[in-house]
Amino acid sequence: MKLDYGSGSKPREGFKSSDFCGSPAFDFYIEDYRVLDLEDKTCSVIHCRNVIHHIPEKDLPILFGEFKRLLKDGGQLILSEPRKEFHLQNKILDIIWYRFLTYSPEIMIPDKYVDYKKYLSDFEVESVVDDNRNEVLTLKKKVLCYNS
């Protein structure tokens, strides 16, 4: 299964949708960063676009733990986040969007840029692409091998 984590108003085509709002239009509901009703290792790909910068830094280990739980061994995690140099511009756009146009006060708007990449120890980077103001990372879940 392919999962669009934090789908928002425009779920990615070809992916199952999930979001925090609990709308019946989504395939899965996210609560405390956990995708409800999904078993371990059910996803071959997780796509997460413009979500991570809305998560408090203290909760990033929980979020990435959930991605690790959901992904099959060797599964792909695709993250698209604003690059550091566009943090202020993105913050202003988020304020306009989430406080005035759609009024979603439950969505955190970060004051400072957080380097979320330091929490990706369970993943290997396959590629990094600049896409306009975002950086798109394609990662692979590390497979642990044990020798007995």
C-alpha positions as CSV (number, residue, x, y, z in Angstrom):
1,M,0.0,0.0,0.0
2,K,1.0,3.6,-0.7
3,L,0.1,6.1,2.0
4,D,-0.1,9.8,1.8
5,Y,0.5,10.9,5.4
6,G,-1.2,14.2,6.3
7,S,-3.0,14.4,3.0
8,G,-4.7,17.7,3.7
9,S,-7.2,18.9,1.1
10,K,-5.5,17.3,-1.8
11,P,-4.6,13.6,-1.3
12,R,-1.9,12.3,-3.6
13,E,-3.3,10.3,-6.5
14,G,-2.7,6.6,-6.3
15,F,-2.1,6.8,-2.5
16,K,-4.4,6.0,0.4
17,S,-5.2,9.3,2.3
18,S,-4.7,10.0,6.0
19,D,-5.1,13.1,8.1
20,F,-5.4,14.5,11.6
21,C,-8.8,16.1,11.1
22,G,-10.8,12.8,11.0
23,S,-12.9,13.8,7.9
24,P,-14.8,10.9,6.5
25,A,-13.2,11.7,3.1
26,F,-9.9,10.2,4.3
27,D,-9.0,6.5,4.2
28,F,-7.3,6.7,7.6
29,Y,-7.3,8.9,10.7
30,I,-4.1,10.0,12.4
31,E,-4.2,10.4,16.2
32,D,-1.0,11.3,18.2
33,Y,0.9,10.8,15.0
34,R,-0.2,7.1,14.7
35,V,-2.2,6.0,11.7
36,L,-5.2,4.2,13.2
37,D,-6.3,0.8,11.8
38,L,-3.0,0.2,10.0
39,E,-0.9,-2.9,10.9
40,D,2.9,-2.9,11.1
41,K,4.8,-3.1,7.8
42,T,1.8,-2.5,5.6
43,C,3.2,0.3,3.5
44,S,5.6,0.1,0.6
45,V,5.7,3.9,0.3
46,I,4.8,6.7,2.6
47,H,4.6,10.2,1.1
48,C,4.6,13.2,3.5
49,R,4.5,16.7,2.0
50,N,4.7,19.9,4.0
51,V,3.7,18.2,7.3
52,I,6.9,17.8,9.3
53,H,7.5,21.5,9.9
54,H,4.1,21.6,11.6
55,I,5.1,18.9,14.2
56,P,6.8,20.1,17.4
57,E,10.5,19.0,17.5
58,K,9.9,17.0,20.7
59,D,7.4,14.8,18.8
60,L,9.6,14.1,15.7
61,P,11.0,10.8,17.2
62,I,7.3,9.6,17.6
63,L,6.5,10.6,14.0
64,F,9.5,8.9,12.5
65,G,8.9,5.9,14.7
66,E,5.5,5.6,13.2
67,F,6.9,5.8,9.7
68,K,9.3,3.0,10.6
69,R,6.5,0.9,12.1
70,L,4.3,1.3,9.0
71,L,7.0,0.8,6.3
72,K,7.9,-2.7,5.0
73,D,11.5,-3.5,5.2
74,G,13.2,-1.6,2.5
75,G,10.1,0.6,2.0
76,Q,10.4,4.2,0.8
77,L,9.7,7.3,2.7
78,I,9.3,10.5,0.6
79,L,9.5,13.7,2.5
80,S,9.0,17.2,1.0
81,E,9.7,20.1,3.2
82,P,10.5,23.8,2.8
83,R,14.3,24.4,2.6
84,K,15.9,26.3,5.5
85,E,16.5,29.4,3.4
86,F,12.7,29.7,2.7
87,H,11.6,29.2,6.4
88,L,10.5,32.8,7.0
89,Q,8.7,33.1,3.7
90,N,6.9,29.7,4.3
91,K,6.0,30.9,7.9
92,I,4.3,34.0,6.5
93,L,2.4,31.9,3.9
94,D,1.4,29.4,6.7
95,I,0.1,32.3,8.9
96,I,-2.0,33.6,6.0
97,W,-3.3,30.2,5.1
98,Y,-3.9,28.6,8.5
99,R,-4.9,31.7,10.5
100,F,-6.9,33.7,8.0
101,L,-7.9,31.8,4.8
102,T,-8.8,28.4,6.3
103,Y,-8.6,29.3,10.0
104,S,-7.0,26.1,11.4
105,P,-5.6,27.2,14.8
106,E,-4.8,23.5,15.7
107,I,-2.0,23.5,13.1
108,M,1.3,24.6,14.6
109,I,3.2,27.3,12.8
110,P,6.9,27.0,13.6
111,D,8.8,30.0,14.8
112,K,12.2,28.6,13.8
113,Y,13.5,26.1,11.3
114,V,14.1,22.6,12.8
115,D,16.6,20.3,11.2
116,Y,14.3,17.2,11.1
117,K,17.0,15.2,9.2
118,K,18.8,14.5,12.4
119,Y,15.9,12.2,13.4
120,L,16.2,10.0,10.3
121,S,18.7,7.5,11.7
122,D,16.5,4.5,10.8
123,F,16.5,5.5,7.1
124,E,19.1,5.7,4.3
125,V,18.9,8.7,1.9
126,E,18.4,7.5,-1.7
127,S,18.0,10.9,-3.3
128,V,17.7,14.6,-2.6
129,V,16.0,16.9,-5.1
130,D,15.2,20.6,-5.0
131,D,11.7,21.3,-6.0
132,N,11.0,25.0,-6.1
133,R,11.3,26.0,-2.4
134,N,11.1,22.5,-1.1
135,E,13.7,19.8,-0.6
136,V,12.4,16.3,-1.5
137,L,14.1,13.5,0.2
138,T,13.6,9.9,-0.9
139,L,14.7,7.5,1.9
140,K,14.7,3.8,2.4
141,K,13.9,2.1,5.6
142,K,17.0,0.4,6.9
143,V,16.8,-3.4,7.2
144,L,18.5,-4.7,10.3
145,C,20.4,-7.9,10.0
146,Y,21.3,-10.0,13.0
147,N,24.0,-12.6,13.1
148,S,23.4,-15.4,15.6
